Amino acid sequence: MKRRLVLIDGHAIVFRAYYAFPATLTTPEGVQVNAVYGFLSILLNVIKELRPSHIAVTFDMDKPTFRHLDFVDYKAHRPEVDKELKDQFDRVRESVKVLNMPIFEVEGFEADDVIGTLAKQSYDKEIETIIVTGDQDAMQLVNGNVFVYVPARGKQVAKIYKTKDVKKRYGFKPIQMIDYKALCGDPSDNIPGIRGIGPKTATDLIEKFKSVEGIYENLEKAFKEGKVSKGVYQKLIDGYDNAVQSKKLATIVLDVPISLKLRACQLHDYDKRKAIKYFEKLGFNLIVKRLPSDDWEQTAEEVFVKKEKKQKKEDNKKQMGLF
């Protein structure tokens, strides 16, 4: 049984929870905590469904990232975060700590970059990684060892995206999500893309040329051969700088200065009485009923270790049999 690391995109899940759960969810004192409750509900569902041996939560920091420094308009159009939501982040972090889970965040980088770096390192450690998020940016990280889990919302059921699933939904490979956003942009992050290039044209171009670099390396020849229309050709010529900048903005960094320490991420036992007291104070009686047992670390990691030891014994017996 392969070990499984689950990486929670904290900000994405908190935002998802805030808009999915009613604002009427409050503490006994009347403080709004719907995002905290929703986050915990999703987190406990993830543990139950994915049965990770390791887990970690990431958050964006409330400071500019390298993207903001490179492109002043990056996410600049986004409205101010509701005070009712902003006030809940400290309680979300505290809830994660109460459950004895590590939090990863690095100044100057987004949670996506931290997740991407940890996911890359997990490959070297031979541990399967599942990213829990509602953000399609993470799709670019999907490969044979890394998957994306999108939690259920409304009538939409939860889904794990593997390479084939990304290709089926978007029409291109996971890594090409970067080129897709470089061409048609991403309004949610204020990534400009190329003016006049929409999703369909972007997908067609990726299918023909594989990448932004491939497009511009072959553009003149393709235009002369009639493979690119005059209108699209001109848009690509005029939008070259935007395409290059947009690709940089859309690319998740995989070398954030952080190390994946599996021991810290392993599901540890936690003080259940302390957790019950904390969540009861918030009025989360249903969450208390769903809390895992004190020995919840007895999961896939122990199964993996036992199987590994058993396999070594069998291998030793086979080697002895040769003599």
Secondary structure, DSSP 8 states (H G I E B T S, - for coil): ---EEEEEEHHHHHHHHHHHS-TT-B-TT--B-HHHHHHHHHHHHHHHHH--SEEEEE---SS--HHHHH-TTTTTTS----HHHHTTHHHHHHHHHHTT--EE--TTS-HHHHHHHHHHHHHHTT-EEEEE-S-GGGGGG-SSSEEEEE--BTTB--EEE-HHHHHHHHSS-GGGHHHHHHHH-BTTTTB---TT--HHHHHHHHHHHSSHHHHHHHHHHHHHTTSS-HHHHHHHHHTHHHHHHHHHHHS--S--S----HHHHB-----HHHHHHHHHHHT-HHHHHH---TTTT-SHHHHHHHHHHHHHHHHHHHHHHT-
